[in-house]
Amino acid sequence: MPRHPFADVAIVGVHNTVQARVLPEHDSTSIALLGALGALADAGISPRDVDGVVGPECARITLELGLGPCTRRPSQLGIPALLDAAALVTSGQCEVVLVAAGGAGVHVDRSATAPWTRPTNELVVGYGLFTAAEFALMARRHMLAYGTTPEQMATASAVIRTNGHANPEAVYAGRGPFTPADILASRMVADPFHLLDCATTSEGGCALVLTTAERAGDCEAPIWILGGASDAYGPAYVVAPVWDFQPRDDCPPAGLVGARAARAAFATAGLSPSDVDVAELYDPFSFEIIRQLEAFGFCAPGEGGAFVEDGNIGPGAALPVTTDGGTMSFSHPGINAQQLQRVIRGVQQLRGSCPTNQVERAEVALCSNGGSGALFCDVLLLGPERP
């Protein structure tokens, strides 16, 4: 058998800083640095041993930690950045790689939506398109094609927000519990999305540490990458998403972005969707939970709404989803850190170290980033045993 591509690299440290609506004493670099120090402490590894840094703040972190010489990769996104870090280890370029990101002091104009939801291109400036509307286009198409209901989407949101309500580390801890009726009672933002169907904004930092399999033997509870892949259909938030856009006849439509990536990740891992114990799905909007369940193979196209409504994604259910509260309730610190946080929660589930909603004896975690409105989707599979 060919050697597993990630057999020689493990995640040995993870950390979320304090997350809050506003952290006035921090900027994105300073909070990412705190995340980095926390992840290194969790791994039991000294900063002097780091020889690779990945993330948007890598230059400043390298300077602040006094690193060098080392390899730097200014990757911007969560799972792809983590896979870049894994490649640095498996290729022998680095022995200990730090992946860190943070967001603070970015969203200061509270009279407008967050800046990452309104990039300065002709569709946004000229026609008022913004992130919620882009994802709403995809949700409405699914509703028309399959009969998906607002109540089904609200159920997904209620589960995730209630997970955050129970999580003492979440920005919106103690705000619930929530019912689908609570979600539907909130004001409309971009039809069919109500306010509580949408992600929040907040501030915070986080980091992960990866190292060689040999060195991981000295670390407590290393977690292994079983498979990972990415899909993209074009530049995110530049062109309006169209559900059935297909650049070629042999690829899935844009509405199923992530389907190919999931198949590739499962093939690498030698697993199937039925093997997944917990799914830390990216939750920018409630519909994306339904769509990802279909795209990743947990149910057939058109069946995601019923899968959610039938109680399959809550704590103790067949497939617990986004167990920390996700971007809807745990935290949404900008465009970089919150995507890494899906992986951090997956690691915590496999370690058995979650403060709430711990899935007993979890052996496979699926983590995701992105979504149909963004025209990209990333998938990662993690496990406690070396592949």
N, C-alpha and C positions, 0 to 999 in steps of 0.2 A: 504494500500500500504506500502511496506517496505520503511524505511527511506533512502533517498539518501545518498550514502557513503561520499559525500563531502559537505553535507549541512551545516556542522559546521565549515568550513574553507574558508577564502577568501584571495585573493591576494590584498594587500592594498598599496604596494609600488613597483616601478620599476625604474631602472636607467641604462642608458648607459653612461660610461665615454666618454671622447673624444676618437675617433678611428682614427688611423693613420697608415701609412705604417710602421713607426718605432717610438717608444716612448723611446728614449735613456735614459731618466731619471727614467724609471720604470723597475721593474721586474714583474713577474706574480702575486706575492703576493701584492705588493704595488698598482698595478692598480686594483686588485680585492677589496682591502680595500677601495679605492676611490668609486668603484661601490657600496659597502656595505653602506658607509656613505650617498651616494646620494639616495639610495633606502629608507633608514630609514628616511631621510629628506622628501622625497616624501610622505611617509606614515604618517609623523608627530609623529613618535615613537622614543623615546630616546634609544640609545644603551644599557643603563642600564636595559631596559625592555626585551632585547633579552635573551631567555633561550634555544635557539636551533640554531645551525649553520650547514649548509649542503653545501658541496662542497670540491674540492680538496685542497683549502687553509684554511680549517676550523680551523686547530690548530693555525696557525699564526694569523688569524683574531680574534680568541678567545683571544689570548694574547694581540694583539694590541688594541682591544676595551676594555680590562680589564673585560672580561666577566667571569662569574663563580659564583656558579656552573651552568653548562649548558650541554645540550646534543650535541654531535658532531657526524656527519655522513660524512665521506670523500668520498661521491659519486662523480663519475667522469663525468656523462653525464647529459644533460639538462633536458628533460621531466621526465625521471626516478628519477632524483634528486629532482625535484619539487614534484613528487608524494610521494617520501620518506618524504619530509618536510610536506606535507599535512597529511600524516599518523601520524606524530609526534603530530600534532595539534588535529586531530580527536580522537586519542587514549588517549588524556589527558596528554601526556608526556611533552608537551610544550604549551606555550601560544603565543609566538612570535618567529617565525623561520626565519632566514636570510639564503638565498640561494645566494651564490656569487661565481664568477669565473673570471679569467683574463688570458691573454696571452701576455707576453712581454719578450723580450730577449731570445726567444726560437729558432727562425729561424734566425740564424746569418750567415750561409754558403750560400750566395746568388748564388753560382755557382751550387748548387744542389737544388732539390725539397725539400719542407719543411719536417722536420724529421718525422712528423706523417704520411707522405705518403710513407715512406720506413722503416717499422719496421724490426728489425733484425731477420728475420726467414728464413728458407731455401728456400722458394719460391722467396722471394725478393732478397736475397743475391746471390743465385745461378742462377736465371733465369731472373732477371731484372723486376719482376712484381712490380708495384707500383699502387697507388690508381686510377689514371686516367685510367690505363690499365684494372684494375678490373671492374670499372664501364663501360668501353668501351666494354668489353665482353658481358655484359648484354644488352647494347644498340644495338650492332650488332645482337644479337639473336632476339631482338624485330623487327629490320628492316627486317630480313630474314623471320620471321613468319608473319608479318602484313603489310609489305611494308612501314613502317615509313621512312620518308625521312630526309636527312640532313637539308633541308629547314624548316621542321617542328620543329626540335630541335633548329635550329638557331632562329626561331621565339620566342620560349620560352626564350632563352637567351637574345634576343633583348628587349623583354618586361621588363625583370627583370633589365637589365643593364640601360635601359632608366628610370626605376623607381629610381634607384640609382643616375643617372645623375640629376634628379630633386630634390633629397633629400639633403639639405644643410649639414646634419649631416653625410653623407656617405663619406667614404674615397675617392671614385672616383666620387664625385659630379662634375658636369660640364664637364664630359668627352664625353657626347653624344649630341643629342639623337642617338640611334643605330637602324639600320635596319638589317634584316636577311642577306643581302648582306655583311654588315660590319663584321658580325660574320664569315661568310664563307670565307671572304678574309683574316682572320687571319691565322697564320701558323698552320699546323697540329701538334697535341701533341700526341694523342693516337687515331688512327682511330676508330670511326668516329668523334672524338672530336677535334675541332680547339681550339686554345688558348682561345678565347672568349666564348667557351662553358663551360669553367672550372671556378671553384672558384678561388678567389685571396688569397693572404696572407696579414695579417696586424696585428696590435696590439691594445689591448683595454681591458676594463673590464666592468662588468655589475653585477646586483644583483636584487633580488626580495625579498619582505617581505610578509610572510603569517601570519595570525593570526586567532583567533576565530571569529565566527559569532557575538558574543556579543561585542567584542572589535571593530570589523569592523564597527559597527554602529557609532563609533566616527570618522571614517576615511572618506575622500572624495572619492567617486566613487569606492567602492570595486568591484572587478571582481571575479566571481565565477567559480570554476572548475565543468563543467557539465559532463565530462567523460574523461577517459584516459586509455591507455593500450599500451603494447609493444609486438613486435614479434622479435624473433631471430632464426637463423638457424645454428649457430655455432660461433666460435671465429672470430671476425672481422679482416680482413687483415692478416689472417694466411693461409687459404685455398682459392684457386681460386674459385670465385663464379660460379655456374652453374645454368642457368635460370630454368630448369625443375627438379632440385633436390627436392625430396620429402622424408623426413624421414618416412612418413606414407602415405598410400593411401588416408586418409581422410583429409589431410591438403593441403592448396594451395601450388603451387610450389614456390621456392625461389624467382623467378622473381616477384611474387606478395606479397613479404614480406610486412607486414603492413595491408594486407586485413583483417585478423582476428582481429588485434588490432583495426582497424577502426570500424568493426562491433560491437566489444565489447564496444567501446567508445560511439557509437551512441545508442546502446541498453541502456546503463547506463543513457544517457541523455534523452532518449525517443524522439530522433530526427532522421532525415535521411539526406543524403547529400544535398537534395534540400533545407534544412533549413539553410545551411551555407551561410553567407554573404561575408566572406573574408577568404582566405586560405593562411596562412603564411607558405608556404611549404619550407622545407629545400632544398637548391639548389646547391649541390656540383658540379653537371653537368647538362646541359640542359635536357638530356634525363630523368633525375629523375623527372622532373615536369610532363612529359607525363606519366611516369610509375605510379606515385603516384595518378594522376587524375583517372587512371583506377583502381588501387588497392583500393582506398578509395571509389569507387562507383560513382564518378561524371560522368563517361561514361563507356561504356563496354570495355572489353579487345580488343585492336587493334584500338580503336577509339580515343585514346588520342592525336595522332598527328593531326588528323583533328579537334578535339576540340580546340586545341591551334591555329592552322592555321586559323580557322574561326573567330578569334578575341574574344574568350570567357574569356581571363585571364588578359586583360589589365585594366587600370583605367577606371571606369565607365562601365565595361563589366559585364556579368552575374556572374562571379566568379573572382574578382581581386585576383591576386596571388603575394605573396612575395613583398609587396608594398613598402618596404624601400630600396630595391636593394639587399637584401640578402647577401649571402657570395660572390656573383659575383661582388658586387659593394659597398654595405654598409660596411661590415667588415667581416673578418674571423680571429679572434684572437685566434688561436690555436684550440684545440679539445674540449674545454669545454664551454667557454663563448659564442661562436657563436651559439651553440645549444640553450642556454637559450635566446638568442636574438630573436629567432622566437617567443617565448612566450611573451617576452616584447613587441614586435610589435603587437601581438594579443591583449594584454591588452590596448595598446595605441589606437588601432582601436576602441575598445569597449568603451573606455572613450571619444572618439572624440578628442584626443589630438595629432594626427599626424601632423607634420609640412607640409607634402605633401601627396597626394594620400589618403586623408581621405575618407573612405567609409561612406556615409551618412546613419545614423540610423542603423548602424551595430548592430545586436543582437546576432549573433553566429559567433565565429571565430574558425577555425581549425588550429592547429599548428602541425608541424611534425619535426622529427629528423631522421637522418640516411638514409639508402637507400639500394638498391639491391646489389651494389658492396661491401657494408659493411656487408651484411647478417643480418642487423637488421633495425628495423623501429619503431618509437615511435609516438603516436598520442595523441593529447590533444584537448578537446573542451572547450571553454570558453564562458561565457555570463555575462551580467550586472545584471541579476536577480538571486536571491538565488534559487537553485533548491529545 
